[in-house]
Amino acid sequence: MWQPQTFGMALLAAAAFGVVGIFLMMLGFKAFDIITPRIDIQKELAEHHNLAVSIVIAAVILGISILLHAVLAA
């Protein structure tokens, strides 16, 4: 297992994993958006203030983040 030798290496590794994690989160959310074409998320949230859609989106983001944690931490 890789261990950073200096504080700078640790910061660089944290930044790299952060960027990879954010990219994969966006990719996962986009996949959810493609899978559910009948739900216009922007319209439901901005115009209709649909709380159910916001709860589903929050659950999707949390689920993706849990999966990414398991993948990136391994």
N, C-alpha and C positions, 0 to 999 in steps of 0.2 A: 504494500500500500504506500502511495506517495505521501510524503510529509514535506511541507514547505520548510526551507532552511532559514529564511529570513522573514521579517515582518512584511517587507515589500512583496515577496513572492506570495505570501498569504493574501495580501490585499489584491494582487493581480489575479490569483485563482478565484477569490470571492467575486471579483468583478466579472471575470469570464463566465463563471457558473451562473451569475445573476443575469447576464445578457442572454445566455443560452436558455435559462429558465423562462425569461420574459418572452423570448421568441417562440418557445414551445407552447407557452400559455396562449399566445395570440394564434398560433397554428391550431391548437385544440379548439379554441373558441370559434375560429373560422370553419373548422370541420363541423361543429355543432350547427353553425349557421347554414351550412350547405345541406346538412342532413334534414333540417327542418325548414323547407322552403315556404311553407304556408304561414309561418309566423314572421311578420315584419316587426322586428324587435324595436327599431328606431320609432316607428309609428306608434306601437303599443305603449312604449315608455313616454315619449314626448307628447303625443296628442291625447291618448286615452288614460294616461297615468295608471296603467294596469299593474297592480301590486303582485298579482300571480306571476306575471312574466318576469318581473324583477326578482322574485324569489327563485324561480327556475333558473334564471341566469346566474344568480349567486350560487346556487347548488352546483351548477355546471362548472363554474370557475373554481369552487372549492374542491370538487371531485378531480378536476384536471390537476390542480396544485398538489393534491395528495398523491396522485399517480406520479407526477414529476418528482416529488420528493423521494419517493421510493426508487425511481429510476436513477436520479442524479446522486443519491446518497450511497447507492450500491457500488 
